[in-house]
Amino acid sequence: MMNLRNKIMLRIYYAFGIKLAFDPLTLNSLFLVFCVCILSKIVSVPDVWANMLDVQVGELMGFLWDAVVSTEIATQVILGLVASAGFTLFFQLRQAFRHIQFKRMGVVSLN
């Protein structure tokens, strides 16, 4: 039988787990992984990689642009979601690392 201290600690662990699970950084990371998985199902990555290796040295950006423009609309939407999630995740991670740096320096508030 659990005593009162164990019950309280269990509830604290649950609350902390829920807080971590619904953190924007966690949700954005999961969304990015989900979108990349969907993109890998839609696009044949080995074929794209093989085609990229066949392109001349100065024509890679043109190849990538033509590949994105000439693909299906669903692939373009997923690529946009991956790009926006990655961009947002980058800035969230940068903010988190800055927060850790300021905390180590002894700065109490970032505002």
N, CA, C and O atoms as a GROMACS GRO file, in nm:
protein
  444
    1MET      N    1   0.083  -0.118   0.000
    1MET     CA    2   0.000   0.000   0.000
    1MET      C    3   0.088   0.125   0.000
    1MET      O    4   0.186   0.135   0.073
    2MET      N    5   0.049   0.219  -0.083
    2MET     CA    6   0.129   0.341  -0.096
    2MET      C    7   0.097   0.437   0.018
    2MET      O    8  -0.019   0.456   0.055
    3ASN      N    9   0.201   0.496   0.072
    3ASN     CA   10   0.176   0.596   0.175
    3ASN      C   11   0.152   0.733   0.109
    3ASN      O   12   0.158   0.744  -0.013
    4LEU      N   13   0.127   0.831   0.186
    4LEU     CA   14   0.090   0.964   0.136
    4LEU      C   15   0.204   1.027   0.057
    4LEU      O   16   0.180   1.091  -0.045
    5ARG      N   17   0.327   1.009   0.103
    5ARG     CA   18   0.442   1.069   0.034
    5ARG      C   19   0.456   1.012  -0.108
    5ARG      O   20   0.480   1.086  -0.203
    6ASN      N   21   0.441   0.882  -0.122
    6ASN     CA   22   0.451   0.818  -0.253
    6ASN      C   23   0.339   0.864  -0.346
    6ASN      O   24   0.363   0.885  -0.465
    7LYS      N   25   0.219   0.881  -0.294
    7LYS     CA   26   0.108   0.929  -0.377
    7LYS      C   27   0.133   1.071  -0.426
    7LYS      O   28   0.106   1.103  -0.541
    8ILE      N   29   0.185   1.155  -0.338
    8ILE     CA   30   0.214   1.294  -0.376
    8ILE      C   31   0.324   1.297  -0.483
    8ILE      O   32   0.312   1.371  -0.581
    9MET      N   33   0.428   1.219  -0.463
    9MET     CA   34   0.538   1.217  -0.561
    9MET      C   35   0.492   1.162  -0.695
    9MET      O   36   0.535   1.210  -0.800
   10LEU      N   37   0.404   1.062  -0.693
   10LEU     CA   38   0.352   1.008  -0.818
   10LEU      C   39   0.274   1.114  -0.895
   10LEU      O   40   0.287   1.124  -1.017
   11ARG      N   41   0.194   1.193  -0.825
   11ARG     CA   42   0.119   1.300  -0.891
   11ARG      C   43   0.212   1.409  -0.944
   11ARG      O   44   0.185   1.467  -1.049
   12ILE      N   45   0.320   1.436  -0.873
   12ILE     CA   46   0.417   1.533  -0.922
   12ILE      C   47   0.484   1.482  -1.048
   12ILE      O   48   0.503   1.559  -1.143
   13TYR      N   49   0.519   1.354  -1.053
   13TYR     CA   50   0.578   1.296  -1.173
   13TYR      C   51   0.480   1.300  -1.290
   13TYR      O   52   0.521   1.330  -1.403
   14TYR      N   53   0.353   1.272  -1.266
   14TYR     CA   54   0.252   1.281  -1.372
   14TYR      C   55   0.241   1.423  -1.425
   14TYR      O   56   0.237   1.444  -1.546
   15ALA      N   57   0.237   1.520  -1.335
   15ALA     CA   58   0.225   1.660  -1.376
   15ALA      C   59   0.346   1.703  -1.457
   15ALA      O   60   0.333   1.773  -1.558
   16PHE      N   61   0.466   1.661  -1.414
   16PHE     CA   62   0.587   1.696  -1.488
   16PHE      C   63   0.589   1.628  -1.625
   16PHE      O   64   0.632   1.690  -1.723
   17GLY      N   65   0.546   1.504  -1.632
   17GLY     CA   66   0.540   1.434  -1.761
   17GLY      C   67   0.443   1.499  -1.857
   17GLY      O   68   0.472   1.510  -1.976
   18ILE      N   69   0.328   1.541  -1.807
   18ILE     CA   70   0.230   1.611  -1.892
   18ILE      C   71   0.286   1.744  -1.938
   18ILE      O   72   0.266   1.784  -2.053
   19LYS      N   73   0.356   1.814  -1.849
   19LYS     CA   74   0.417   1.942  -1.885
   19LYS      C   75   0.519   1.923  -1.996
   19LYS      O   76   0.522   2.001  -2.091
   20LEU      N   77   0.603   1.821  -1.985
   20LEU     CA   78   0.702   1.794  -2.089
   20LEU      C   79   0.639   1.749  -2.220
   20LEU      O   80   0.685   1.785  -2.328
   21ALA      N   81   0.533   1.669  -2.210
   21ALA     CA   82   0.469   1.616  -2.331
   21ALA      C   83   0.402   1.725  -2.413
   21ALA      O   84   0.399   1.717  -2.536
   22PHE      N   85   0.349   1.826  -2.347
   22PHE     CA   86   0.279   1.933  -2.419
   22PHE      C   87   0.361   2.060  -2.430
   22PHE      O   88   0.306   2.167  -2.456
   23ASP      N   89   0.491   2.050  -2.410
   23ASP     CA   90   0.580   2.164  -2.430
   23ASP      C   91   0.586   2.194  -2.581
   23ASP      O   92   0.592   2.101  -2.661
   24PRO      N   93   0.585   2.322  -2.620
   24PRO     CA   94   0.589   2.354  -2.763
   24PRO      C   95   0.710   2.297  -2.835
   24PRO      O   96   0.700   2.258  -2.952
   25LEU      N   97   0.824   2.290  -2.769
   25LEU     CA   98   0.943   2.234  -2.831
   25LEU      C   99   0.925   2.085  -2.859
   25LEU      O  100   0.964   2.037  -2.966
   26THR      N  101   0.864   2.013  -2.766
   26THR     CA  102   0.839   1.870  -2.786
   26THR      C  103   0.737   1.847  -2.897
   26THR      O  104   0.756   1.761  -2.983
   27LEU      N  105   0.629   1.924  -2.895
   27LEU     CA  106   0.526   1.908  -2.997
   27LEU      C  107   0.578   1.943  -3.136
   27LEU      O  108   0.545   1.876  -3.233
   28ASN      N  109   0.660   2.048  -3.145
   28ASN     CA  110   0.716   2.085  -3.274
   28ASN      C  111   0.813   1.979  -3.325
   28ASN      O  112   0.816   1.950  -3.444
   29SER      N  113   0.891   1.921  -3.235
   29SER     CA  114   0.983   1.814  -3.275
   29SER      C  115   0.907   1.691  -3.325
   29SER      O  116   0.945   1.632  -3.427
   30LEU      N  117   0.802   1.654  -3.255
   30LEU     CA  118   0.722   1.540  -3.299
   30LEU      C  119   0.654   1.568  -3.433
   30LEU      O  120   0.644   1.479  -3.517
   31PHE      N  121   0.606   1.691  -3.452
   31PHE     CA  122   0.544   1.727  -3.578
   31PHE      C  123   0.644   1.720  -3.693
   31PHE      O  124   0.611   1.674  -3.802
   32LEU      N  125   0.766   1.766  -3.668
   32LEU     CA  126   0.870   1.760  -3.771
   32LEU      C  127   0.903   1.615  -3.807
   32LEU      O  128   0.915   1.582  -3.925
   33VAL      N  129   0.917   1.531  -3.708
   33VAL     CA  130   0.946   1.389  -3.733
   33VAL      C  131   0.831   1.324  -3.811
   33VAL      O  132   0.854   1.246  -3.903
   34PHE      N  133   0.708   1.357  -3.773
   34PHE     CA  134   0.590   1.304  -3.842
   34PHE      C  135   0.588   1.347  -3.988
   34PHE      O  136   0.562   1.266  -4.077
   35CYS      N  137   0.614   1.475  -4.015
   35CYS     CA  138   0.614   1.525  -4.153
   35CYS      C  139   0.727   1.464  -4.236
   35CYS      O  140   0.707   1.433  -4.353
   36VAL      N  141   0.844   1.446  -4.175
   36VAL     CA  142   0.955   1.385  -4.248
   36VAL      C  143   0.923   1.239  -4.280
   36VAL      O  144   0.959   1.191  -4.388
   37CYS      N  145   0.857   1.169  -4.190
   37CYS     CA  146   0.817   1.030  -4.217
   37CYS      C  147   0.718   1.023  -4.332
   37CYS      O  148   0.729   0.937  -4.419
   38ILE      N  149   0.621   1.114  -4.333
   38ILE     CA  150   0.524   1.118  -4.443
   38ILE      C  151   0.595   1.152  -4.574
   38ILE      O  152   0.566   1.092  -4.678
   39LEU      N  153   0.687   1.248  -4.569
   39LEU     CA  154   0.761   1.286  -4.689
   39LEU      C  155   0.843   1.170  -4.742
   39LEU      O  156   0.853   1.152  -4.864
   40SER      N  157   0.902   1.091  -4.653
   40SER     CA  158   0.981   0.977  -4.700
   40SER      C  159   0.894   0.868  -4.761
   40SER      O  160   0.941   0.790  -4.843
   41LYS      N  161   0.765   0.862  -4.721
   41LYS     CA  162   0.674   0.766  -4.783
   41LYS      C  163   0.629   0.814  -4.920
   41LYS      O  164   0.608   0.732  -5.010
   42ILE      N  165   0.614   0.945  -4.938
   42ILE     CA  166   0.565   1.000  -5.064
   42ILE      C  167   0.677   1.009  -5.167
   42ILE      O  168   0.656   0.978  -5.284
   43VAL      N  169   0.795   1.053  -5.125
   43VAL     CA  170   0.907   1.078  -5.217
   43VAL      C  171   1.007   0.963  -5.206
   43VAL      O  172   1.039   0.917  -5.097
   44SER      N  173   1.055   0.919  -5.319
   44SER     CA  174   1.158   0.816  -5.321
   44SER      C  175   1.294   0.885  -5.304
   44SER      O  176   1.350   0.938  -5.400
   45VAL      N  177   1.345   0.882  -5.183
   45VAL     CA  178   1.470   0.952  -5.151
   45VAL      C  179   1.589   0.896  -5.228
   45VAL      O  180   1.671   0.975  -5.276
   46PRO      N  181   1.605   0.765  -5.244
   46PRO     CA  182   1.719   0.716  -5.323
   46PRO      C  183   1.716   0.762  -5.469
   46PRO      O  184   1.820   0.789  -5.528
   47ASP      N  185   1.596   0.770  -5.527
   47ASP     CA  186   1.587   0.818  -5.665
   47ASP      C  187   1.624   0.965  -5.676
   47ASP      O  188   1.693   1.006  -5.769
   48VAL      N  189   1.578   1.045  -5.581
   48VAL     CA  190   1.612   1.188  -5.583
   48VAL      C  191   1.762   1.205  -5.563
   48VAL      O  192   1.824   1.287  -5.631
   49TRP      N  193   1.820   1.128  -5.472
   49TRP     CA  194   1.963   1.136  -5.448
   49TRP      C  195   2.042   1.095  -5.572
   49TRP      O  196   2.142   1.160  -5.607
   50ALA      N  197   1.999   0.989  -5.640
   50ALA     CA  198   2.067   0.945  -5.762
   50ALA      C  199   2.056   1.051  -5.871
   50ALA      O  200   2.153   1.074  -5.944
   51ASN      N  201   1.940   1.114  -5.884
   51ASN     CA  202   1.924   1.220  -5.984
   51ASN      C  203   2.009   1.343  -5.949
   51ASN      O  204   2.062   1.409  -6.039
   52MET      N  205   2.023   1.373  -5.820
   52MET     CA  206   2.107   1.487  -5.780
   52MET      C  207   2.254   1.462  -5.814
   52MET      O  208   2.326   1.555  -5.848
   53LEU      N  209   2.297   1.338  -5.805
   53LEU     CA  210   2.437   1.307  -5.837
   53LEU      C  211   2.465   1.315  -5.986
   53LEU      O  212   2.581   1.331  -6.026
   54ASP      N  213   2.361   1.305  -6.070
   54ASP     CA  214   2.379   1.315  -6.215
   54ASP      C  215   2.382   1.458  -6.266
   54ASP      O  216   2.418   1.481  -6.381
   55VAL      N  217   2.347   1.555  -6.183
   55VAL     CA  218   2.339   1.695  -6.224
   55VAL      C  219   2.479   1.755  -6.228
   55VAL      O  220   2.566   1.720  -6.147
   56GLN      N  221   2.500   1.846  -6.324
   56GLN     CA  222   2.629   1.916  -6.335
   56GLN      C  223   2.650   2.006  -6.213
   56GLN      O  224   2.555   2.034  -6.140
   57VAL      N  225   2.773   2.049  -6.192
   57VAL     CA  226   2.810   2.118  -6.069
   57VAL      C  227   2.732   2.247  -6.046
   57VAL      O  228   2.684   2.268  -5.935
   58GLY      N  229   2.718   2.332  -6.144
   58GLY     CA  230   2.653   2.461  -6.123
   58GLY      C  231   2.502   2.459  -6.137
   58GLY      O  232   2.439   2.562  -6.120
   59GLU      N  233   2.443   2.345  -6.168
   59GLU     CA  234   2.300   2.339  -6.198
   59GLU      C  235   2.217   2.274  -6.087
   59GLU      O  236   2.102   2.238  -6.110
   60LEU      N  237   2.272   2.260  -5.968
   60LEU     CA  238   2.201   2.190  -5.862
   60LEU      C  239   2.079   2.268  -5.813
   60LEU      O  240   1.974   2.209  -5.792
   61MET      N  241   2.091   2.399  -5.795
   61MET     CA  242   1.977   2.478  -5.747
   61MET      C  243   1.864   2.478  -5.849
   61MET      O  244   1.747   2.469  -5.812
   62GLY      N  245   1.898   2.487  -5.977
   62GLY     CA  246   1.795   2.478  -6.081
   62GLY      C  247   1.726   2.343  -6.081
   62GLY      O  248   1.604   2.335  -6.100
   63PHE      N  249   1.804   2.237  -6.060
   63PHE     CA  250   1.745   2.103  -6.052
   63PHE      C  251   1.650   2.093  -5.935
   63PHE      O  252   1.539   2.042  -5.950
   64LEU      N  253   1.693   2.141  -5.818
   64LEU     CA  254   1.607   2.133  -5.700
   64LEU      C  255   1.481   2.216  -5.717
   64LEU      O  256   1.372   2.173  -5.678
   65TRP      N  257   1.495   2.334  -5.776
   65TRP     CA  258   1.377   2.418  -5.800
   65TRP      C  259   1.280   2.349  -5.895
   65TRP      O  260   1.160   2.345  -5.868
   66ASP      N  261   1.330   2.294  -6.004
   66ASP     CA  262   1.244   2.223  -6.100
   66ASP      C  263   1.179   2.100  -6.035
   66ASP      O  264   1.063   2.069  -6.062
   67ALA      N  265   1.253   2.032  -5.950
   67ALA     CA  266   1.198   1.914  -5.883
   67ALA      C  267   1.084   1.953  -5.790
   67ALA      O  268   0.983   1.883  -5.785
   68VAL      N  269   1.099   2.063  -5.716
   68VAL     CA  270   0.994   2.106  -5.624
   68VAL      C  271   0.873   2.159  -5.700
   68VAL      O  272   0.759   2.130  -5.663
   69VAL      N  273   0.896   2.238  -5.805
   69VAL     CA  274   0.786   2.299  -5.879
   69VAL      C  275   0.707   2.194  -5.958
   69VAL      O  276   0.585   2.206  -5.971
   70SER      N  277   0.774   2.094  -6.011
   70SER     CA  278   0.706   1.997  -6.097
   70SER      C  279   0.649   1.877  -6.021
   70SER      O  280   0.597   1.785  -6.084
   71THR      N  281   0.656   1.876  -5.890
   71THR     CA  282   0.603   1.763  -5.813
   71THR      C  283   0.455   1.785  -5.782
   71THR      O  284   0.398   1.890  -5.813
   72GLU      N  285   0.394   1.687  -5.719
   72GLU     CA  286   0.252   1.696  -5.685
   72GLU      C  287   0.230   1.799  -5.574
   72GLU      O  288   0.322   1.833  -5.500
   73ILE      N  289   0.106   1.848  -5.564
   73ILE     CA  290   0.074   1.950  -5.466
   73ILE      C  291   0.087   1.897  -5.323
   73ILE      O  292   0.125   1.972  -5.234
   74ALA      N  293   0.056   1.770  -5.301
   74ALA     CA  294   0.068   1.712  -5.166
   74ALA      C  295   0.214   1.712  -5.122
   74ALA      O  296   0.243   1.741  -5.005
   75THR      N  297   0.305   1.681  -5.211
   75THR     CA  298   0.447   1.683  -5.178
   75THR      C  299   0.494   1.824  -5.148
   75THR      O  300   0.574   1.846  -5.057
   76GLN      N  301   0.444   1.921  -5.224
   76GLN     CA  302   0.481   2.060  -5.198
   76GLN      C  303   0.430   2.107  -5.063
   76GLN      O  304   0.500   2.180  -4.992
   77VAL      N  305   0.310   2.065  -5.026
   77VAL     CA  306   0.255   2.103  -4.896
   77VAL      C  307   0.339   2.041  -4.784
   77VAL      O  308   0.372   2.108  -4.686
   78ILE      N  309   0.372   1.913  -4.798
   78ILE     CA  310   0.454   1.847  -4.695
   78ILE      C  311   0.592   1.911  -4.687
   78ILE      O  312   0.645   1.928  -4.577
   79LEU      N  313   0.651   1.946  -4.802
   79LEU     CA  314   0.781   2.015  -4.800
   79LEU      C  315   0.771   2.149  -4.727
   79LEU      O  316   0.861   2.186  -4.652
   80GLY      N  317   0.663   2.221  -4.750
   80GLY     CA  318   0.642   2.347  -4.680
   80GLY      C  319   0.626   2.328  -4.531
   80GLY      O  320   0.679   2.406  -4.452
   81LEU      N  321   0.553   2.224  -4.492
   81LEU     CA  322   0.537   2.195  -4.349
   81LEU      C  323   0.670   2.156  -4.285
   81LEU      O  324   0.699   2.197  -4.173
   82VAL      N  325   0.749   2.076  -4.355
   82VAL     CA  326   0.880   2.037  -4.303
   82VAL      C  327   0.969   2.160  -4.287
   82VAL      O  328   1.037   2.176  -4.186
   83ALA      N  329   0.968   2.247  -4.388
   83ALA     CA  330   1.052   2.367  -4.382
   83ALA      C  331   1.008   2.460  -4.268
   83ALA      O  332   1.092   2.510  -4.194
   84SER      N  333   0.878   2.482  -4.255
   84SER     CA  334   0.832   2.572  -4.149
   84SER      C  335   0.853   2.512  -4.011
   84SER      O  336   0.889   2.584  -3.918
   85ALA      N  337   0.831   2.382  -3.995
   85ALA     CA  338   0.855   2.318  -3.866
   85ALA      C  339   1.003   2.320  -3.831
   85ALA      O  340   1.039   2.343  -3.716
   86GLY      N  341   1.089   2.295  -3.928
   86GLY     CA  342   1.233   2.300  -3.904
   86GLY      C  343   1.280   2.440  -3.868
   86GLY      O  344   1.363   2.457  -3.779
   87PHE      N  345   1.228   2.539  -3.938
   87PHE     CA  346   1.263   2.679  -3.912
   87PHE      C  347   1.219   2.719  -3.771
   87PHE      O  348   1.296   2.781  -3.697
   88THR      N  349   1.096   2.684  -3.735
   88THR     CA  350   1.044   2.715  -3.602
   88THR      C  351   1.122   2.642  -3.494
   88THR      O  352   1.152   2.699  -3.390
   89LEU      N  353   1.155   2.516  -3.519
   89LEU     CA  354   1.231   2.437  -3.422
   89LEU      C  355   1.370   2.497  -3.401
   89LEU      O  356   1.420   2.500  -3.288
   90PHE      N  357   1.432   2.545  -3.507
   90PHE     CA  358   1.563   2.609  -3.496
   90PHE      C  359   1.557   2.728  -3.400
   90PHE      O  360   1.642   2.741  -3.312
   91PHE      N  361   1.457   2.815  -3.417
   91PHE     CA  362   1.448   2.932  -3.332
   91PHE      C  363   1.407   2.896  -3.189
   91PHE      O  364   1.450   2.962  -3.095
   92GLN      N  365   1.326   2.793  -3.172
   92GLN     CA  366   1.292   2.749  -3.036
   92GLN      C  367   1.414   2.693  -2.964
   92GLN      O  368   1.434   2.720  -2.846
   93LEU      N  369   1.495   2.615  -3.035
   93LEU     CA  370   1.617   2.561  -2.974
   93LEU      C  371   1.716   2.673  -2.942
   93LEU      O  372   1.781   2.669  -2.837
   94ARG      N  373   1.727   2.771  -3.030
   94ARG     CA  374   1.817   2.883  -3.005
   94ARG      C  375   1.774   2.960  -2.880
   94ARG      O  376   1.857   3.000  -2.799
   95GLN      N  377   1.643   2.980  -2.866
   95GLN     CA  378   1.591   3.050  -2.749
   95GLN      C  379   1.615   2.968  -2.622
   95GLN      O  380   1.649   3.024  -2.518
   96ALA      N  381   1.596   2.837  -2.630
   96ALA     CA  382   1.618   2.752  -2.514
   96ALA      C  383   1.765   2.753  -2.471
   96ALA      O  384   1.795   2.760  -2.352
   97PHE      N  385   1.857   2.747  -2.568
   97PHE     CA  386   1.999   2.750  -2.533
   97PHE      C  387   2.040   2.886  -2.477
   97PHE      O  388   2.123   2.892  -2.386
   98ARG      N  389   1.983   2.993  -2.529
   98ARG     CA  390   2.012   3.125  -2.473
   98ARG      C  391   1.961   3.134  -2.330
   98ARG      O  392   2.026   3.192  -2.243
   99HIS      N  393   1.844   3.077  -2.306
   99HIS     CA  394   1.789   3.078  -2.170
   99HIS      C  395   1.882   3.005  -2.074
   99HIS      O  396   1.905   3.050  -1.962
  100ILE      N  397   1.936   2.891  -2.118
  100ILE     CA  398   2.029   2.816  -2.035
  100ILE      C  399   2.157   2.895  -2.011
  100ILE      O  400   2.209   2.895  -1.900
  101GLN      N  401   2.208   2.964  -2.115
  101GLN     CA  402   2.328   3.045  -2.099
  101GLN      C  403   2.307   3.157  -1.999
  101GLN      O  404   2.390   3.179  -1.911
  102PHE      N  405   2.194   3.229  -2.011
  102PHE     CA  406   2.168   3.340  -1.920
  102PHE      C  407   2.146   3.290  -1.777
  102PHE      O  408   2.183   3.357  -1.681
  103LYS      N  409   2.087   3.172  -1.765
  103LYS     CA  410   2.066   3.116  -1.632
  103LYS      C  411   2.200   3.083  -1.567
  103LYS      O  412   2.218   3.105  -1.447
  104ARG      N  413   2.295   3.032  -1.645
  104ARG     CA  414   2.428   3.002  -1.592
  104ARG      C  415   2.502   3.128  -1.553
  104ARG      O  416   2.582   3.128  -1.459
  105MET      N  417   2.478   3.237  -1.625
  105MET     CA  418   2.544   3.364  -1.597
  105MET      C  419   2.485   3.432  -1.475
  105MET      O  420   2.544   3.526  -1.421
  106GLY      N  421   2.369   3.387  -1.430
  106GLY     CA  422   2.307   3.445  -1.313
  106GLY      C  423   2.200   3.548  -1.344
  106GLY      O  424   2.152   3.615  -1.253
  107VAL      N  425   2.162   3.562  -1.469
  107VAL     CA  426   2.056   3.655  -1.507
  107VAL      C  427   1.924   3.589  -1.470
  107VAL      O  428   1.896   3.477  -1.512
  108VAL      N  429   1.842   3.659  -1.392
  108VAL     CA  430   1.719   3.600  -1.342
  108VAL      C  431   1.609   3.602  -1.447
  108VAL      O  432   1.538   3.503  -1.464
  109SER      N  433   1.594   3.714  -1.518
  109SER     CA  434   1.485   3.727  -1.614
  109SER      C  435   1.540   3.772  -1.748
  109SER      O  436   1.635   3.849  -1.754
  110LEU      N  437   1.479   3.723  -1.856
  110LEU     CA  438   1.521   3.763  -1.990
  110LEU      C  439   1.441   3.881  -2.042
  110LEU      O  440   1.472   3.934  -2.148
  111ASN      N  441   1.339   3.924  -1.970
  111ASN     CA  442   1.253   4.034  -2.017
  111ASN      C  443   1.314   4.167  -1.992
  111ASN      O  444   1.254   4.270  -2.025
   0.00000   0.00000   0.00000
